[in-house]
Amino acid sequence: MKKFCRKYKMPELNGSLYRRYYGSLKPCIFDIETTGFANGRNTSRVIMTALLIPSGENEISVTQFLAEDPYEEDRVLRATLDFLNEQKTDFLVTYNGTSFDIPFLNRRLEALHFPFTLKMYNLDLYSWIRRNTGLPGQLSALSQKSVENFFHIGTDRIDAISGRESVRLYYEYVTSHSGMLEKVLLTHNREDVVQLYRILRRLFSDEGQSLLLHGDFHQAQANYGFPLLPDAGLSLRPKISGNKLQLSGLQHCSVEKMTAMNPDVNTRVYYREEELPFPLNASIFPDAHNPLQGEFRARTADYRITLPLESYDNALYADVSGLKLRDAHREVLEQMGEYVNGYLILKEGDDLSYSALNMLAQLTAEDIEKRIRTF
């Protein structure tokens, strides 16, 4: 197995929309190369990974792990997970990674009897674009290269091969160990993550907001879901159903210590060093001092919280004082324009404030998770 590292000068991910939901978290733009597209355990293998990390002011670094033959797949997988561990990555950014990269990688981990699985929040830009923008109706295909061309960054790509061509060239490389073929393969894999970084910057900018179906980035985030603070390890999708605010999501496993598995549940998970293991298993019952009810389920590594809302004159609002949020979180809500006399107005008539909805949901979920962990 070979390891390659390269740094580039590149503008930072500093848009206000990106900072609101991801600014305190460390991303890894991630892509894999395989010997085929079949999902069978023994027919196709992971032979290369690319991991792009913002590494400094206006700088990114790309690390790649290449199997010199398909039988080095286990070394590539181990090196990849170790890298995520060492970098303390909080979430992944992929293109169609929800359907391909992540499940493919996890099937290979299982086939090779690794004692864990990769379970992190994944900002899949293919899914995000498909759900929240008008691009599916404007482009003949929603491939990464089509989106690159839409954002006028296709000419920035310096490789000229397709994914299928890379499979053929890899087998030639295994036989010849040609330095030229190695360079072609690495460039194709590396350009995928570099270009994905460029798409991410544009999508989470003012230019990207103009593409939204509903013109509201906060609504797009509520529809897709977003991660919470690193020490919470949760993702969140809030929605209003009747007179209730429902918070749901997954309990994502930390990458701080990927060395063990939880013997009490079916899902293999990572442990966080010097902390309780994920996932939580707990129930929340409402009482006179707590209006919330919910459940954190270890077996399925998910959670659900319900907050009753109050209504008056065609408006829905939350009683912030009754939530017993920590002072810093309550002060954040008090500074919002929707906050009035201890209440946060979420909806007036047909107008729903997704900005207030997301903030309330985020701070509530983070507080509850912290209370359970310290109970």
Sequence and secondary structure as in RCSB ss.txt:
>XXXX:A:sequence
MKKFCRKYKMPELNGSLYRRYYGSLKPCIFDIETTGFANGRNTSRVIMTALLIPSGENEISVTQFLAEDPYEEDR
VLRATLDFLNEQKTDFLVTYNGTSFDIPFLNRRLEALHFPFTLKMYNLDLYSWIRRNTGLPGQLSALSQKSVENF
FHIGTDRIDAISGRESVRLYYEYVTSHSGMLEKVLLTHNREDVVQLYRILRRLFSDEGQSLLLHGDFHQAQANYG
FPLLPDAGLSLRPKISGNKLQLSGLQHCSVEKMTAMNPDVNTRVYYREEELPFPLNASIFPDAHNPLQGEFRART
ADYRITLPLESYDNALYADVSGLKLRDAHREVLEQMGEYVNGYLILKEGDDLSYSALNMLAQLTAEDIEKRIRTF
>XXXX:A:secstr
 EEEEEEEE      HHHHHHHTTS EEEEEEEES S   TTT  EEEEEEEEEEETTEEEEEEEE SSGGGHHH
HHHHHHHHHHHHT  EEEESSTTTTHHHHHHHHHHHTT S     EEEEHHHHHHHHBSHHHHSS   HHHHHHH
TT GGG      HHHHHHHHHHHHHH  HHHHHHHHHHHHHHHHHHHHHHHHHTSHHHHTTBSSS HHHHHHHH 
EE  TTT BEEEEEEETTEEEEEEEB   SSB     TTSSS   B TTS  SS  EEE  BTTB  EEEEETTT
TEEEEEEE EEETTEEEEESGGG   HHHHHHHHTSTTEETTEEEEEETTEE HHHHHHHHHHHHHHHHHHHHT 
